[in-house]
C-alpha cells in the first residue's frame, strides 16, 4: 500500500511539473499589433480644489480616431474609424523627483471605440505629464486592461506618442 501511495504521489507531481512547464507563455509582440492616430478633440479640465494644478483635479476628453496620420496634417484627409475618450485625475500636482522640474502625475482611464463594430479597448495607469501646462508632451505607456469584440481576452500595452500639431499615435501591443 505504501509503495502504491508513493507511486501515485510521484505520478501526480510529475504530471503537475509537465503541465507547468508545457503551459503556453504569452509575450507581447516586439512590433505593434495595431496603430491608430487621434487628433485632439475636446479637453476639459475641472479645477476641483485650489486654483491651478491640484490634487483631485479632473480632466475629461474625447478625440476622433483615424487609421492613418495624413501627410497634410488635416484630419479631413484620413478616414475616421472611431472615437477615443477618457478621463484622468491629478494625484500628485507638484511632485519633485530631484530634477528641479514640476511633475504632475495623473491616474488615467482611456477608451478606444471603433465605429464599425462594438470593438473597444480600455487602458489605465499612472503617468507623469512632466510640465506645468498639464498636457501630454512625452511618450507614455499604460497597461491595456480589457476589451470587447476582437479584443476580448487580449490585454497588453498602449504606448501614446505625441506627434505634434495636436496629433497622437497610439501603438497597441496585444497578447495573442
N, C-alpha and C positions, 0 to 999 in steps of 0.2 A: 504494500500500500504506500509506503514511504517513497519507494522508487517511482511509482506512478505519479505521486504528487509532485515530486521533483521534476519529472519529465514534463508534466503539464505546465509547471511554472516556467521551465526553460523554453518550452514551445511558445507560451504566451509572451514572454519577454522578447524572444527572437522575432515574433510576428510584430510586436509593437515597435521594435527597433527598425525592422524592414519598412514598416508603414511610415515611420517618422522620416527615414532617410529617402524614401521614394515620394514623399509629399511634394507636389509641384510648388516651386517657388515663383513668386510674382515679383518682377522687377520692372521699374519704369523704363520706357524706351529712351535711347540717347537723343533721338530726334523727336520733335513734337508730333503727337498723334493728329493734331488739328491746330490750325492757326486761324484766328479771326481778328478783325480790327474794329475798334469803336471810335466814333467821333464824338467828342464830349458834347453832351446834350445839356440837361438842366442839372445844376448842382446847387443845393440849398443847405446852408449851414445855420443851424439853430443855436444861437449863443444862449445856453440854458443856465449859465452861472455868472460869474464875474465877467465883465466886458473883456473881449479878446479871447485867445485860446485858453480854455479852462477845462478842468475835469468834468466830464459828463456832457460836453457839447455833442450835438448830434448833427451828422451830415447825411443827407439823402441825395440820391442822384439817379438819373437814367441816361442812357445813350443808345443811339441806333448802332446795330451791329452789322458788319459788312464782311463779305468773303475775301475782299482784296483791298489793299491800300492803293487808291488811284494815284497815278503819277502827277495828275493835276492838283491833288490835294482837295479837290471838290467832291464832297460826298455824293453829289448827283451823278458822278461818273463811275460809281460802283454800285452793284445791286445790293439793296438792304436785305439781310437774311434773318434778322431778328432784333431783339432788344436786350440790352444789358441794364440791370438795375441793382440797387443795393443801398446799404446804409453802413455808417461806422460811428463809433462812439469814442470820443477822446478819453483815454485812460491815464495819460501822463502828458500834460500840455507843455511842460518845460523841463525836460529831462536832461541832465548833464552827464555826458559819457566821457568826460576828460578831454574833449577836443575843442573846448571853448565855443561850441555851437549849440543852438537850441534844437532839441529833438522833440517832436510831437508824436507820441505813439497813439495809435487808434486800433481798436478791435473792429474788424470788418466782416460783413456778410455780403457776398456778391452772387448774382444770379444771371445766367445767360439763358434766354429762351428763343428757340428757333421759330420762325413764322409759319413754316410749312408743316409743323408737327407739334406734338406735345413734349418734344425733347427739351430737357433742361439740365443745366449743371449748376451746382451750388458749391461755393468755396468760402472759406472763412479763415481768419487768422489775425495776427498782430503785425503791424507794420510801422516803421519809422518814416514819417513824412519828411524829416530832415530839412525843414526850412520854416521860416516864420510865417509864410503865407498859407501853410497847411494844404498845399496842393501836391499831388503826386509828381515828383520830378525825378525820382530814381526808380530803378527796377525793383520790383517786389515779387516775392514768391510766397504763395499760400497753398495750404492743402485743399484739394478738392474732396469734399466730404460726402457727396452724393449726386445722384442724377436720376432722370426718368427716361423712358423710351430707350433709345440706343445707348444711353449712358448709365442705365441701371446696373448696379454692381461693379462700376468702374471708377473707383476712387483714383486719385493721382495728385498732380501738382499743376497749378496755374501760375504762369510767370507773366506779369504785366510789365510792359516796357513802353515808356513814353517815347513817341516817335516825333514829337514837335507838332506845332500848328493844331493843337487840340486832338491829335490822333494818338491812339494807344494800340499796340499789338499785344495780343493775348495768345501765348503759346500754351497749349494744353497737352500735358504728358499723362496719358491714361493707362492704367493697368489693363492687360488683356482680359 
